[in-house]
């Protein structure tokens, strides 16, 4: 029996997944979580073999949860399900040891099959998401440019962004200008939108 943890902040989706996976003879959903913190606590308590993690959850996202689980529960294989299959997310997920990456449009039969695959030590990445990630290439942004763009995502004034990232306003302007140029964006707002769409911030 493969013990499964489901973590998704959307209750309806989580409940539906749990019911579908429980129909499989060899899968048992031993815990459900609505947040990344709940998922980490549930792993400690229930010792699942596989954690099925939503990419976007409050506070800790699925990739951050997977990264922490790699340290505290290396025997628990992680797979990410997402409605945001952006190339940068896939690369980040694979970098922290996630073994499966699928869109939420995946069928229940495919999800069950992927749970078995990652439990057996294999990997599965949705072919369409993999093709998009390869086509997109790596982020052209330096880590500092990405940090500054992320801090600019809510359209805060440059002085506020500078305070957040502990840099001078002039340095922040330089980073924003450089990031916009690299992304072919007319301004920082367009640069933020492009970087978000690609999963680079």
ZIZIKA-V543350 format. One record per residue. RES is the residue in one letter. SS is DSSP state (h for helix, s for strand, l for the rest). PSI is psi in radians with two decimals (none if undefined). OMEGA is omega in whole degrees, 0 to 359 (999 if undefined). Layout:
res:RES ss:SS psi:PSI omega:OMEGA
res:RES ss:SS psi:PSI omega:OMEGA
//
This chain:
res:X ss:l psi:2.24 omega:178
res:X ss:s psi:2.12 omega:182
res:X ss:s psi:2.22 omega:188
res:X ss:s psi:2.38 omega:169
res:X ss:s psi:2.35 omega:175
res:X ss:s psi:2.21 omega:177
res:X ss:s psi:2.03 omega:180
res:X ss:l psi:2.32 omega:183
res:X ss:l psi:-0.13 omega:176
res:X ss:l psi:1.88 omega:187
res:X ss:h psi:-0.73 omega:183
res:X ss:h psi:-0.81 omega:180
res:X ss:h psi:-0.79 omega:181
res:X ss:h psi:-0.78 omega:180
res:X ss:h psi:-0.73 omega:180
res:X ss:h psi:-0.76 omega:178
res:X ss:h psi:-0.76 omega:181
res:X ss:h psi:-0.79 omega:181
res:X ss:h psi:-0.72 omega:181
res:X ss:h psi:-0.77 omega:181
res:X ss:h psi:-0.60 omega:180
res:X ss:h psi:-0.28 omega:177
res:X ss:l psi:-0.31 omega:181
res:X ss:l psi:2.37 omega:184
res:X ss:l psi:-0.54 omega:186
res:X ss:l psi:0.12 omega:181
res:X ss:s psi:2.42 omega:177
res:X ss:s psi:2.10 omega:176
res:X ss:s psi:1.92 omega:185
res:X ss:s psi:-0.26 omega:180
res:X ss:s psi:2.64 omega:174
res:X ss:s psi:2.58 omega:180
res:X ss:s psi:2.56 omega:180
res:X ss:l psi:-0.21 omega:180
res:X ss:l psi:2.89 omega:177
res:X ss:h psi:-0.71 omega:180
res:X ss:h psi:-0.73 omega:178
res:X ss:h psi:-0.66 omega:180
res:X ss:h psi:-0.78 omega:179
res:X ss:h psi:-0.76 omega:179
res:X ss:h psi:-0.72 omega:181
res:X ss:h psi:-0.61 omega:178
res:X ss:h psi:-0.74 omega:178
res:X ss:h psi:-0.63 omega:185
res:X ss:h psi:-0.71 omega:189
res:X ss:h psi:-0.20 omega:179
res:X ss:l psi:1.04 omega:179
res:X ss:l psi:2.77 omega:175
res:X ss:l psi:-0.56 omega:183
res:X ss:s psi:2.34 omega:174
res:X ss:s psi:2.12 omega:176
res:X ss:s psi:1.94 omega:190
res:X ss:s psi:2.29 omega:171
res:X ss:s psi:2.45 omega:180
res:X ss:l psi:-0.84 omega:187
res:X ss:l psi:1.84 omega:176
res:X ss:l psi:2.79 omega:180
res:X ss:l psi:2.50 omega:177
res:X ss:l psi:-1.46 omega:179
res:X ss:l psi:2.18 omega:177
res:X ss:l psi:3.05 omega:184
res:X ss:h psi:-0.64 omega:180
res:X ss:h psi:-0.72 omega:178
res:X ss:h psi:-0.68 omega:177
res:X ss:h psi:-0.80 omega:180
res:X ss:h psi:-0.70 omega:180
res:X ss:h psi:-0.74 omega:179
res:X ss:h psi:-0.68 omega:180
res:X ss:h psi:-0.57 omega:178
res:X ss:h psi:-0.55 omega:180
res:X ss:h psi:-0.73 omega:188
res:X ss:h psi:-0.37 omega:181
res:X ss:l psi:1.15 omega:185
res:X ss:l psi:-0.31 omega:179
res:X ss:l psi:-0.13 omega:181
res:X ss:l psi:1.96 omega:179
res:X ss:s psi:2.43 omega:182
res:X ss:s psi:2.44 omega:169
res:X ss:s psi:2.54 omega:184
res:X ss:s psi:2.34 omega:169
res:X ss:s psi:2.43 omega:186
res:X ss:s psi:2.66 omega:169
res:X ss:l psi:0.06 omega:180
res:X ss:l psi:1.33 omega:184
res:X ss:l psi:0.97 omega:183
res:X ss:l psi:2.55 omega:185
res:X ss:h psi:-0.73 omega:182
res:X ss:h psi:-0.62 omega:179
res:X ss:h psi:-0.75 omega:180
res:X ss:h psi:-0.80 omega:181
res:X ss:h psi:-0.72 omega:177
res:X ss:h psi:-0.74 omega:181
res:X ss:h psi:-0.83 omega:181
res:X ss:h psi:-0.61 omega:181
res:X ss:h psi:-0.51 omega:181
res:X ss:l psi:0.11 omega:174
res:X ss:l psi:0.17 omega:176
res:X ss:l psi:2.38 omega:186
res:X ss:l psi:-0.25 omega:179
res:X ss:s psi:2.56 omega:182
res:X ss:s psi:1.96 omega:185
res:X ss:s psi:2.67 omega:174
res:X ss:s psi:2.75 omega:179
res:X ss:l psi:-0.13 omega:177
res:X ss:l psi:-0.06 omega:180
res:X ss:l psi:2.53 omega:178
res:X ss:l psi:2.77 omega:179
res:X ss:h psi:-0.66 omega:180
res:X ss:h psi:-0.72 omega:179
res:X ss:h psi:-0.75 omega:179
res:X ss:h psi:-0.81 omega:179
res:X ss:h psi:-0.73 omega:179
res:X ss:h psi:-0.71 omega:180
res:X ss:h psi:-0.64 omega:175
res:X ss:h psi:-0.78 omega:179
res:X ss:h psi:-0.74 omega:181
res:X ss:h psi:-0.88 omega:183
res:X ss:h psi:-0.55 omega:177
res:X ss:h psi:-0.60 omega:180
res:X ss:l psi:0.03 omega:178
res:X ss:l psi:0.02 omega:180
res:X ss:l psi:-3.10 omega:178
res:X ss:l psi:2.69 omega:173
res:X ss:s psi:2.16 omega:173
res:X ss:s psi:2.26 omega:178
res:X ss:l psi:2.21 omega:185
res:X ss:h psi:-0.67 omega:180
res:X ss:h psi:-0.75 omega:178
res:X ss:h psi:-0.69 omega:179
res:X ss:h psi:-0.76 omega:180
res:X ss:h psi:-0.71 omega:179
res:X ss:h psi:-0.71 omega:181
res:X ss:h psi:-0.72 omega:180
res:X ss:h psi:-0.75 omega:181
res:X ss:h psi:-0.60 omega:184
res:X ss:h psi:-0.48 omega:183
res:X ss:l psi:-3.00 omega:181
res:X ss:l psi:2.77 omega:178
res:X ss:l psi:2.34 omega:177
res:X ss:l psi:-0.13 omega:185
res:X ss:l psi:2.50 omega:171
res:X ss:l psi:2.79 omega:178
res:X ss:h psi:-0.66 omega:181
res:X ss:h psi:-0.71 omega:177
res:X ss:h psi:-0.72 omega:179
res:X ss:h psi:-0.73 omega:178
res:X ss:h psi:-0.81 omega:182
res:X ss:h psi:-0.72 omega:178
res:X ss:h psi:-0.72 omega:179
res:X ss:h psi:-0.73 omega:180
res:X ss:h psi:-0.37 omega:181
res:X ss:l psi:0.01 omega:188
res:X ss:l psi:-0.47 omega:181
res:X ss:l psi:0.31 omega:177
res:X ss:l psi:0.52 omega:178
res:X ss:l psi:2.71 omega:175
res:X ss:l psi:2.72 omega:182
res:X ss:h psi:-0.68 omega:181
res:X ss:h psi:-0.66 omega:179
res:X ss:h psi:-0.71 omega:177
res:X ss:h psi:-0.76 omega:180
res:X ss:h psi:-0.73 omega:179
res:X ss:h psi:-0.73 omega:182
res:X ss:h psi:-0.68 omega:185
res:X ss:h psi:0.11 omega:176
res:X ss:l psi:0.83 omega:176
res:X ss:l psi:2.92 omega:176
res:X ss:l psi:2.75 omega:180
res:X ss:h psi:-0.67 omega:179
res:X ss:h psi:-0.72 omega:179
res:X ss:h psi:-0.70 omega:178
res:X ss:h psi:-0.78 omega:179
res:X ss:h psi:-0.73 omega:179
res:X ss:h psi:-0.79 omega:180
res:X ss:h psi:-0.75 omega:180
res:X ss:h psi:-0.72 omega:179
res:X ss:h psi:-0.77 omega:180
res:X ss:h psi:-0.77 omega:180
res:X ss:h psi:-0.76 omega:180
res:X ss:h psi:-0.73 omega:180
res:X ss:h psi:-0.79 omega:181
res:X ss:h psi:-0.56 omega:182
res:X ss:l psi:0.02 omega:180
res:X ss:l psi:0.56 omega:183
res:X ss:l psi:2.57 omega:181
res:X ss:l psi:-0.47 omega:181
res:X ss:l psi:3.12 omega:184
res:X ss:h psi:-0.54 omega:180
res:X ss:h psi:-0.74 omega:177
res:X ss:h psi:-0.66 omega:179
res:X ss:h psi:-0.74 omega:178
res:X ss:h psi:-0.80 omega:182
res:X ss:h psi:-0.75 omega:180
res:X ss:h psi:-0.82 omega:181
res:X ss:h psi:-0.66 omega:177
res:X ss:h psi:-0.79 omega:183
res:X ss:h psi:-0.61 omega:181
res:X ss:h psi:-0.14 omega:182
res:X ss:l psi:0.39 omega:181
res:X ss:l psi:-0.26 omega:171
res:X ss:l psi:none omega:999
//
